[in-house]
Amino acid sequence: MSSLRIGPRPFRFLCRFTLATIVLNVVTGAAVRLSDSGLGCPDWPTCSQHHLTPPLRLHAVVEFGNRLVVFVLVVACAVTVVASFLRRPTRKDLRWLSGGLILGVVGEAVLGAFVVYSKLNAYVVMVHFMVGMGLLAVAVVLTLRADHGPGRGTVAVSPEALWLARILVGLTVAVLAAGAATTGTGPHAGGKGAKRIPLGLEDMTRIHAEIVLTTGAVLLVLLWVLWRSNAPARIQDSGRVLLAVMVVQGIIGYTQFFTHLPAVLVGFHVFGAATVWSTVLWFHHGLSDHLSEAPDRPVPGAGVDGADVDLPTVSDRSADALAGPV
């Protein structure tokens, strides 16, 4: 293992694969709830007390399918953590973030068990969703950081714009929490007899919509500040992309409400929530300029007291051979 090294490019691929798997987990988890398959497998981690795999019935297959996605996610997170230690050049920030993936996926698995044993308690389902959004945030930041050198970079916007962007991130978290609470008052409980949040659906929807409108207003003010302060064009463009994503998500949200929450539209709205959250984090990350990653080329044998020494990778040796003598 000491001679095994992973370059930045394959590590970026692992990060993106893990990120995609997390989004798939969110979508399949929503499918479980929307198809009333929450108790399709009444036991955990096996489907039933005496059977690991599900019977060929819709609810059981849907529920077990989500568990298979979780299994793939666990493997992807574990491989990413190992790869973060084998990666060259070494990056402590990527190792810490990869470790966060493991904590998040373990939390998701434990809460998934509580969801089953609590008979789909809406409060537990809400926490389960929010932990999933936290896991998604770690994966997005990890993927973004893997694309450039270490460090937070140099802020490329005015202090006012930076503070508005931070408020935007906080409001987006509130939107996600309010959306999860709204779902807990709605008709899609995931199965019969599930405990619901004792609030009116219309009242909770109104609260959710008001937070969404506030978030949209903050984004419009932020875009105006960026324009007036002559922020870099790429940042203004990314802000417009975020606005477009939010508008589409808002259209889906209002349409699903006024069409009495059809399961398909609710599923698209859940996917949209993950997309909005990821885009907000992407936009916030892009407010800084980041340096490209410089190659890590230590001198062989320069380690002291058994310290880990990074030998040149195959690509480094090839570059040296092509460069010729200096």
C-alpha positions in Angstrom: 0.0 0.0 0.0 2.9 2.4 0.6 3.7 2.4 -3.1 0.1 3.0 -4.1 -0.7 6.5 -5.2 -3.8 8.2 -6.5 -3.6 11.3 -8.6 -6.0 14.3 -8.5 -8.0 13.2 -11.5 -9.2 9.8 -10.3 -9.8 11.3 -6.9 -12.1 13.9 -8.5 -13.9 11.1 -10.2 -14.5 9.3 -6.9 -15.8 12.5 -5.3 -18.3 13.1 -8.2 -19.4 9.5 -8.1 -20.1 9.7 -4.4 -21.9 13.0 -4.9 -24.1 11.4 -7.6 -24.8 8.5 -5.3 -25.9 10.8 -2.5 -28.4 12.5 -4.8 -29.7 9.1 -6.0 -30.1 8.2 -2.3 -32.2 11.3 -1.7 -34.4 10.6 -4.8 -34.9 6.9 -4.0 -35.7 7.7 -0.4 -38.4 10.1 -1.6 -39.7 7.3 -3.9 -40.0 5.1 -0.8 -42.2 7.6 0.9 -44.2 8.7 -2.1 -45.1 5.1 -3.0 -46.1 4.2 0.6 -43.3 1.7 0.7 -41.8 2.9 4.0 -42.6 -0.3 5.7 -42.2 -2.5 2.7 -39.3 -4.1 4.6 -40.5 -4.2 8.2 -37.1 -5.1 9.6 -33.6 -3.7 9.4 -30.9 -4.4 8.0 -32.7 -7.5 6.7 -35.9 -7.0 4.8 -37.9 -9.2 7.2 -37.0 -11.2 10.3 -36.1 -14.3 8.3 -35.3 -13.0 4.9 -32.5 -10.7 3.7 -33.9 -10.0 0.3 -37.5 -8.7 -0.3 -40.5 -10.7 -1.7 -41.5 -9.7 -5.3 -44.0 -7.1 -4.2 -43.8 -3.4 -5.1 -43.5 -1.8 -1.7 -40.8 -4.3 -0.6 -38.8 -3.9 -3.8 -38.9 -0.1 -3.6 -37.8 0.0 0.0 -35.1 -2.6 -0.5 -33.9 -0.8 -3.6 -33.2 2.3 -1.5 -31.3 0.2 0.9 -29.1 -1.1 -2.0 -28.4 2.5 -2.9 -27.3 3.1 0.7 -25.0 0.1 0.5 -23.4 1.5 -2.7 -23.1 4.9 -1.0 -21.3 3.4 2.1 -18.8 1.7 -0.2 -18.3 4.8 -2.3 -17.7 6.9 0.9 -15.3 4.3 2.3 -13.3 4.2 -1.0 -13.2 8.0 -1.1 -11.8 8.1 2.4 -9.1 5.6 1.6 -8.3 7.4 -1.6 -7.9 10.7 0.3 -5.0 9.2 2.2 -3.4 7.7 -0.9 -3.9 10.9 -3.0 -0.8 12.8 -4.1 -0.3 15.7 -3.6 -1.4 15.2 0.0 -4.3 17.3 1.2 -5.4 17.4 4.8 -8.6 19.3 3.9 -9.7 16.6 1.6 -9.0 14.0 4.2 -11.1 15.8 6.8 -14.0 16.2 4.4 -13.8 12.6 3.3 -14.1 11.6 7.0 -17.2 13.8 7.2 -18.7 11.6 4.5 -18.3 8.5 6.7 -19.9 10.3 9.7 -22.8 11.4 7.5 -23.5 8.1 6.0 -23.3 6.3 9.3 -25.8 8.9 10.7 -28.1 8.2 7.7 -27.9 4.5 8.2 -28.7 4.7 12.0 -31.6 7.2 11.4 -32.9 4.9 8.6 -33.2 2.2 11.2 -35.0 4.5 13.5 -37.4 5.5 10.7 -38.3 1.8 10.3 -38.7 1.0 14.0 -40.6 4.3 14.7 -43.1 3.3 12.1 -42.3 6.3 9.9 -42.6 8.9 12.6 -42.6 12.3 10.7 -40.2 13.9 13.1 -37.6 11.1 12.6 -38.2 11.3 8.8 -37.6 15.0 8.9 -34.3 14.6 10.8 -33.3 11.8 8.4 -33.8 14.2 5.4 -31.8 17.0 7.0 -28.9 14.7 7.8 -29.0 13.7 4.2 -28.8 17.3 3.1 -25.8 17.7 5.5 -24.1 14.7 3.8 -24.9 16.3 0.4 -23.2 19.5 1.5 -20.1 17.7 2.6 -19.9 15.9 -0.8 -20.5 19.1 -2.8 -17.7 21.0 -0.9 -15.4 18.0 -1.2 -15.9 17.8 -4.9 -15.4 21.6 -5.4 -12.2 21.6 -3.3 -10.8 18.7 -5.1 -10.9 20.8 -8.3 -8.3 23.3 -7.1 -5.4 23.8 -4.7 -5.7 23.9 -0.9 -6.9 26.9 1.0 -10.1 28.9 0.9 -8.8 31.2 -1.8 -9.0 34.9 -2.2 -12.5 36.5 -1.8 -13.4 38.2 -5.1 -16.5 40.1 -4.0 -17.3 43.0 -1.7 -17.8 42.4 2.1 -21.5 43.2 1.6 -21.9 40.6 -1.1 -20.1 38.0 1.0 -22.4 38.6 4.0 -25.5 38.4 1.8 -24.2 35.1 0.4 -23.8 33.7 3.9 -27.3 34.8 4.8 -28.5 33.1 1.6 -26.9 29.8 2.7 -28.5 30.1 6.1 -31.9 30.8 4.6 -31.6 27.9 2.3 -31.1 25.6 5.3 -34.3 27.1 6.8 -36.1 26.5 3.5 -35.0 22.8 3.5 -36.1 22.4 7.1 -39.5 24.1 6.5 -40.0 21.9 3.3 -39.3 18.8 5.3 -41.8 19.9 8.0 -44.4 20.6 5.3 -43.9 17.1 4.0 -44.5 15.8 7.6 -48.0 17.5 7.6 -48.9 16.3 4.0 -50.6 13.1 2.7 -47.4 11.3 1.7 -46.5 9.6 5.0 -44.7 6.6 3.5 -47.2 4.1 4.9 -50.4 3.6 6.9 -50.6 4.8 10.4 -47.5 7.0 10.4 -47.4 9.7 13.0 -47.7 13.1 11.3 -46.7 16.6 12.5 -49.9 18.2 14.1 -50.0 21.3 11.9 -52.3 22.3 9.1 -50.8 21.5 5.6 -51.9 24.9 4.3 -50.4 26.8 7.3 -47.1 24.9 7.0 -47.0 25.5 3.2 -47.5 29.2 3.7 -44.6 29.3 6.2 -42.4 27.4 3.8 -43.4 29.7 0.9 -42.7 32.9 2.9 -39.2 31.6 3.7 -38.7 30.8 0.1 -39.8 34.3 -1.0 -37.4 35.8 1.5 -34.6 33.7 0.2 -35.4 34.8 -3.3 -35.5 38.5 -2.3 -32.0 38.1 -0.7 -30.7 36.6 -3.9 -32.0 39.5 -6.0 -30.4 42.0 -3.7 -27.2 40.0 -3.8 -27.3 40.0 -7.6 -27.8 43.8 -7.6 -24.8 44.3 -5.2 -22.6 42.1 -7.4 -23.6 44.1 -10.5 -23.1 47.5 -8.8 -19.7 46.5 -7.3 -18.6 45.2 -10.7 -18.0 41.7 -9.4 -16.3 39.2 -11.9 -18.6 38.1 -14.7 -18.3 34.5 -13.8 -19.7 35.2 -10.3 -22.6 37.2 -11.7 -23.3 34.5 -14.2 -23.3 31.8 -11.5 -25.8 33.9 -9.5 -28.1 34.1 -12.5 -27.9 30.3 -12.8 -28.8 30.0 -9.1 -31.8 32.3 -9.7 -33.0 30.2 -12.6 -32.7 27.0 -10.6 -34.7 28.6 -7.7 -37.4 29.8 -10.1 -37.9 26.4 -11.6 -38.0 24.8 -8.2 -40.6 27.4 -7.2 -42.8 26.7 -10.2 -42.7 23.0 -9.4 -43.6 23.7 -5.7 -46.6 25.9 -6.5 -47.8 23.5 -9.2 -47.6 20.5 -6.9 -49.6 22.4 -4.2 -52.4 23.5 -6.5 -52.7 20.1 -8.2 -53.1 18.4 -4.8 -49.6 17.0 -4.4 -49.3 14.3 -7.1 -46.5 11.9 -6.1 -44.5 12.5 -9.4 -44.3 16.2 -8.9 -43.4 15.9 -5.2 -40.6 13.6 -6.3 -39.3 16.2 -8.8 -39.6 18.8 -6.0 -37.4 16.7 -3.7 -34.8 16.3 -6.5 -35.1 20.1 -7.0 -34.4 20.7 -3.3 -31.1 18.7 -3.6 -30.3 20.7 -6.8 -31.0 24.1 -5.2 -28.9 23.2 -2.1 -26.0 22.0 -4.2 -26.2 25.1 -6.5 -26.2 27.5 -3.5 -23.1 25.8 -2.1 -21.5 25.9 -5.6 -22.3 29.6 -5.9 -21.0 30.5 -2.4 -17.8 28.5 -3.1 -17.3 30.4 -6.3 -17.1 33.8 -4.6 -13.4 33.2 -4.1 -10.6 32.8 -6.6 -8.7 29.6 -6.1 -5.2 28.7 -7.2 -4.5 25.6 -9.3 -2.9 22.7 -7.4 0.8 22.7 -7.6 2.5 19.3 -8.0 4.0 17.8 -4.9 7.5 16.8 -5.8 9.6 16.1 -2.7 13.1 14.9 -2.8 13.2 11.0 -2.4 14.7 10.0 0.9 14.3 13.4 2.5 12.0 12.1 5.2 13.1 12.3 8.8 12.4 9.8 11.6 10.3 7.6 9.4 8.1 10.4 8.2 5.9 9.7 5.2 7.7 10.8 2.1 5.9 11.5 -1.2 7.8 10.0 -4.1 7.1 11.3 -7.6 4.2 9.7 -9.3 4.4 8.0 -12.7 3.0 11.2 -14.4 5.7 13.2 -12.6 8.5 11.0 -13.9 7.1 11.1 -17.4 7.0 14.9 -17.3 10.7 15.0 -16.1 11.8 12.7 -18.9 10.1 14.8 -21.5 11.6 18.0 -20.1 15.1 16.7 -20.5 18.2 18.2 -18.8 18.0 21.7 -17.5 
